[in-house]
């Protein structure tokens, strides 16, 4: 293999790569897989991996979401670049007509990464996240509400468990060697060494929360405080929190060392007597044992509040499982296939519905480009819809359909029955489709149908609510 120019290490000193990353690579065998989008951070990661570990097999993993017009040209240029170094590169693609939400794009990308790790017998995935990414993540999580674990993410070394296609449970480590470098340092190093990289134009737009934090909040912080001082202080705070989290985690592991997490039922009185910190740890460890992703804070809040009552409650925690709280026990079980009437309230984030579907909700600025794109999309209301946030106000409601449900669809002159509108559509699971309403109970949308005319976007809309309904067999 030919080696890339060594000048990059002069700008991105190997000594600033987290020690735990270097130790992990030194003590674990197998190929080093690098997630490479072609941006400055992922290119720099690939170069440093080849420079610092030249004797280890290196594989570039590139996932093309096929959303931006320039993505095909970037893929070809990156393929040529990898061939010049004689480094194997594998390309994955998003399925046609798949969802384009940030969460779904990330899930598709990492599903591809995990499949390639399995194929090459590797347990190491190197990612190009840098110091700015970590700071933006902390800001985002602070605003949403987060645990100590969330405040120290992303970590330099993070072990991830996942299920293989055969159903067995395996794991790999995500390594982030660039967490000690800022985005500006990485770009300067690439430019100084004439290392080509791509710039994603969407990063300059304020459509998503992360970009607004990057361009507005962090720039204001730089203007008020010394950029190097506050960023270093922020990073130091995260490091202290990480050390305290590790200490607390060790203490909790000892505290629950004799606990049998394989059980699907636990005594209600026993967990109700736990301090809140211990209850959170037990719940997440219990679900993790059964290969269930951690629940969000809204779901854990529901459990904490329900434990203080004597009522029986049920909470869907993902598409397959639910928690049932009875007077004597808490039970983890598969969700029943029969659908009883339901109604719940929600704000931002994701909720899991009784029919196995997921609903994503996000408020974002309504740019002229976004407003124009709504009119260009045919049947865009099948699985996603944009509503005027000034009219569609929360807390939002989602419920099962009721006899006599009616509303005025977009462009219609009068109200129509939901049942009659659905009868003209070719869709599966019609009886289980939910109804989305505003805080006053006015119907705003039924998946597969147009949104309500009273909630439509206009050229004066400043913020919009983005609703996405996702179910694997929804057509």
Beta strands, then each sheet from edge to edge (+ up, - down):
strand 1: 32-35
strand 2: 58-64
strand 3: 88-93
strand 4: 124-126
strand 5: 157-163
strand 6: 169-175
strand 7: 265-267
strand 8: 313-316
strand 9: 321-325
strand 10: 329-334
strand 11: 343-346
strand 12: 349-352
strand 13: 358-365
strand 14: 384-388
strand 15: 396-400
strand 16: 406-407
strand 17: 416-417
strand 18: 434-437
strand 19: 443-445
strand 20: 463-470
sheet 1: 3+ 2+ 1+ 4+ 6+ 5-
sheet 2: 7+ 10- 9+ 8-
sheet 3: 11+ 15- 18+ 19-
sheet 4: 12+ 13- 20+ 14-
sheet 5: 16+ 17-
end
